[in-house]
Amino acid sequence: MLVRFIAVSIMGMSIVELSLSWAEYHFRQTPVSIPEVVLWGIVFLAGVVILIMAKTVADWIADKLE
């Protein structure tokens, strides 16, 4: 459950950061920073992967803590 919460939090954080950066670029009339968008896109995809593999990641963490 905690792994799923962390994955959704990572995804939410990346969506908020992408929307805030888009709003900043939109209102200041400046071009969008492609590296920033790519970075937050990768963070979002990492959250999706962790969410898909939540059971495996939780079992791996439990094994490491024992």
Secondary structure in CASP SS format (residue, H / E / C, confidence):
PFRMAT SS
TARGET T0000
AUTHOR 0000-0000-0000
METHOD secondary structure of the structure
MODEL  1
M C 1.00
L H 1.00
V H 1.00
R H 1.00
F H 1.00
I H 1.00
A H 1.00
V H 1.00
S H 1.00
I H 1.00
M H 1.00
G H 1.00
M H 1.00
S H 1.00
I H 1.00
V H 1.00
E H 1.00
L H 1.00
S H 1.00
L H 1.00
S H 1.00
W H 1.00
A H 1.00
E H 1.00
Y H 1.00
H H 1.00
F H 1.00
R H 1.00
Q C 1.00
T C 1.00
P C 1.00
V C 1.00
S C 1.00
I H 1.00
P H 1.00
E H 1.00
V H 1.00
V H 1.00
L H 1.00
W H 1.00
G H 1.00
I H 1.00
V H 1.00
F H 1.00
L H 1.00
A H 1.00
G H 1.00
V H 1.00
V H 1.00
I H 1.00
L H 1.00
I H 1.00
M C 1.00
A H 1.00
K H 1.00
T H 1.00
V H 1.00
A H 1.00
D H 1.00
W H 1.00
I H 1.00
A H 1.00
D H 1.00
K H 1.00
L H 1.00
E C 1.00
END
